[in-house]
Amino acid sequence: MKNSDNTTLVYSSETGRIRPDKRGAASRTPAAQPSDDQVRLRREVKGRGGGTVIVITGIPLEGTALKELAGALKKRCGCGGTIKNGALEIQGDHRELLVQELQNRGFRVKLAGG
């Protein structure tokens, strides 16, 4: 079977399953937020095995400052979390607590999504 650049082979009896092409696949990471000095909190459940996660984007910090903020927020909520692609993920639905904590630290906070 010929494989041209504009088609993607899904299955072939010669080689079995073929891995999906990463070039054309849309990434699951959120697009970079516009720099409008707003920190956005988004609640996600889909694709997480039924668990709720609060994704915090638009934080104007990098490196160790972002790690320190993540550690402080996780301690304040008493839960786990991580940093992925510059966005903080906090386990559980702690939106109200996170909004107050981020506002106390001087960030402009906005609830995004549902």
C-alpha positions in Angstrom: 0.0 0.0 0.0 1.4 3.4 -0.9 1.6 6.0 1.8 1.4 9.6 0.6 1.9 12.7 2.8 -1.8 13.7 2.8 -3.2 10.4 4.1 -2.9 8.6 7.3 -2.6 4.8 7.5 -4.9 3.5 10.3 -4.6 -0.2 9.9 -2.6 -2.5 7.6 -2.7 -6.3 7.5 1.0 -6.3 6.7 2.2 -4.5 9.8 -0.8 -4.6 12.2 -1.8 -1.5 14.2 -0.1 1.7 13.3 0.6 4.5 15.8 -1.4 7.7 15.3 0.3 10.5 13.5 1.3 13.1 16.0 1.7 15.9 13.4 -2.0 16.2 12.6 -3.4 15.4 16.0 -4.7 18.3 18.1 -2.9 18.5 21.4 -4.9 18.3 24.6 -3.0 21.1 26.2 -4.8 24.4 26.5 -3.8 27.2 24.2 -1.7 29.9 25.7 -3.9 32.4 27.5 -3.8 36.0 26.3 -1.8 38.2 28.6 -4.6 40.2 30.1 -3.3 39.9 33.7 -6.2 37.6 34.6 -5.7 34.3 36.4 -8.4 31.9 35.3 -9.8 28.9 37.3 -11.4 26.2 35.2 -13.1 23.0 36.6 -12.4 19.8 34.7 -13.9 16.4 35.1 -13.8 14.9 31.6 -11.0 12.5 31.0 -9.9 12.3 34.6 -11.7 9.1 35.7 -14.5 11.0 37.4 -12.2 13.1 39.6 -12.5 16.9 39.7 -9.5 19.0 39.0 -9.2 22.8 39.1 -6.9 24.1 36.3 -5.3 27.5 37.0 -4.0 29.3 33.9 -2.6 32.7 33.3 -0.3 32.9 36.3 2.5 35.4 35.5 5.1 33.4 37.4 7.8 31.0 36.2 10.2 28.4 37.6 10.6 28.3 41.4 8.1 31.0 42.1 5.4 29.0 40.4 6.5 25.9 42.3 6.3 27.8 45.6 2.8 29.1 44.8 1.7 25.6 43.8 3.0 24.2 47.1 1.3 26.9 49.1 -2.1 26.4 47.3 -1.9 22.6 47.8 -1.1 23.0 51.5 -4.0 25.5 51.9 -6.5 23.1 50.2 -5.0 20.0 51.8 -4.8 18.2 48.5 -2.5 17.2 45.7 -1.7 18.8 42.4 0.9 19.4 39.8 2.2 21.9 37.2 1.7 20.9 33.5 2.7 23.2 30.7 2.7 26.3 32.9 -0.8 25.6 34.3 -1.4 24.5 37.9 -3.7 21.6 38.5 -5.2 21.2 41.9 -7.1 18.0 42.8 -10.7 18.4 44.1 -13.2 21.2 43.8 -11.7 24.0 45.9 -12.6 27.0 43.6 -13.9 29.3 46.4 -10.8 28.7 48.6 -8.4 29.1 45.6 -10.1 32.4 44.5 -9.8 33.9 47.9 -6.2 32.8 48.3 -5.1 34.1 44.9 -6.9 37.4 45.5 -5.1 37.7 48.8 -1.8 37.3 47.0 -2.7 40.1 44.6 -3.8 38.3 41.5 -6.9 39.2 39.5 -9.0 36.0 39.4 -11.8 35.0 37.1 -13.8 31.8 37.1 -13.8 30.2 33.6 -16.0 27.5 32.2 -18.7 25.7 34.2 
